[in-house]
Amino acid sequence: MPHPEPRKARSEVKTAPARSWSRSRSGQRRPSLPRVKSSQRLIRTISIEGRSDDGRTEDGDDGLLRLAFGSGTQQYIEVPYVKATLDASLPEEYLRQDVVNMTWNLRVPKWYRPGTRVAPEEVKLLMITGTMTNAIFKVEHPRLPSLLLRVYGPNVESIIDRDYELQTLARLSRQNIGPSLYGCFMNGRFEQFLENATTLTKKDIRDWKTSQRIARRMKEFHCGVPLLDWEKTHYTVLARIDKWLKKMGESSWIQKQGNMQSALFVQAWPQFLALVERYRAWLKSVGELDQPLVFCHNDAQYGNLLFAAPVVASDSSSVGTSTSTPVSGSLFPSESNISVDEIIRPSIHDQAQDSKLVVIDFEYAGPNPAAYDLANHLSEWMADYHCAESYKTFEHNFPKKEEILNFIYSYTSHLSVSKQDPIDDKVRELYNSILRWRPCVSLHWALWGLVQSGELDEPKDLAVAVEEDGPGGEKYIITVDDCESINSIDSCLTSSSSVEEPPTAKGADIHSFDYVSYTIEKMCLFYGDLLQLGIITKDDLLPEMQPKLLDSTFL
């Protein structure tokens, strides 16, 4: 058996000087070796009838990942799968070679032709910004359809349940929801790239008509994906928070009082746990833990919403105002002069345009109260992931009362049996429920930021050697040296014009996002809501804590 070929440490790789775009902790390695033979493949059968940890992995020869719709139905979608990894921090010439090898082994449609390989120099990789969980690239070729490459980020095993995510993709595929899945590898996958689609912006989601459209599409998603038996009592967000709290509790990070004070604004870890438990007990006391669950996206930020084609505005469209007499009993202030009738009875033309709005990225999807999913989307109005300080929360951008009502009236009335029935009580109930779940949104993403940051990981030796399989089946020894310091990677990695960010791209990506500052921002929101809801007092927090205060007035 041939010995594994050692990969060069970062300090041994000679490349042209250029600015680094990557902050990955993984090691540098030499380019993949050309190889016609496929790497070892697996067959994994995952049943969606059980919890994700019930799935099993089997060795096989046909290299297909089988996602089952149920143990008794024998219905599957089959996706190519190879036991290999991609290192997104490689210099571009190496990464392009590995990407080409991976598409070959996965036999990605159009990209795979027996006897002919795509020339790596013809491939262009464009990093997509605004993503904080994975490194995402658009893979372009002048004569082939573009692909979306998703390389999972660090600490992903603590962030995402990938088996459950694949189960979700299998379920959604039956209903033609989401892009096609072309192939999976150990730390990522290839998906269909939606050509000519336009990603919504922070400004787009604030548009009066677009907000109505998002609400209607979220209602369709909530109603269109039936829950499995075990999901009907499984609060995804609470389970994830518990998982992350457990991880934090097992780390040495919480033993340092400075961390508690600067990031969580308390003196000690038990105090923080007590505050979280107090909020959860309050949710139960007001009946929020007795609400029915629906299948939620849980991450409907503007970067995960696309228009697959341009929306054609109707001649009668307005900016949400009307000279019509407001519907009797409307929850809108009378002086706003907004017609509820126009909101709950959109024109046929407007409804025909709804299908152009597409939601992507179901990594965080799962059962939750609908109010949580809606609170999450409305909280994302405060985000700007494409500015210089992308970690910040701009609380003044949280939707005003009229904007929230526009959204909720659209959601509540859509798919209802009769639009003649009064819905004000339902709107009021959902509005108040959204306010109650809003602190949970902030807490969830605050803990996410800490886990994703790597701050909870125990320090490792500066020089280690790890054996890894490449996408062509070859083995390498990765040598990670002291150049792996997160502050020195910029001087160790290089990139080329073939791996670039779009001209307007700036702000958030997995390599540069300030996760800890993001956590602090979210904790300020969490505590601000708890203070206004009367769950905690200022005496529970450090004096220097400056809470972010949003309107918490119930209807």
Secondary structure by P-SEA (a helix, b strand, c coil): ccccbbbbcccccccccccccccccbbbbccccccccccbbbbbbbbcccccccbbbbbbccccbbbbccccccbbbbbbbbcccccccccaaaaaaaaaaaaaaaccccccccccccccccbbbbbbcccccccccbbbbccccbbbbbbbccccccccaaaaaaaaaaaaaaacccccccccccccccccccccbbbbcccccccaaaaaaaaaaaaaaaaccccccccccccaaaaaaaaaaaaaaaccccccaaaaaaccccccaaaaaaaaaaaaaaaaaacccccccccccccccccccccccbbbbccccccccccccccccccccccccccaaaaacccaaaaaaccccccccccccccccaaaaaaaaaaaccccccccccccccccccccaaaaaaaaaaaaaccccccccccaaaaaaaaaaaaaaaaaaaaaaaaaaaaaacccccccccbbbbbbbccccbbbbbbbcccccccccccccccccccccccccccccccccaaaaaaaaaaaaaaaaaaaacccccccccccccccccccccc
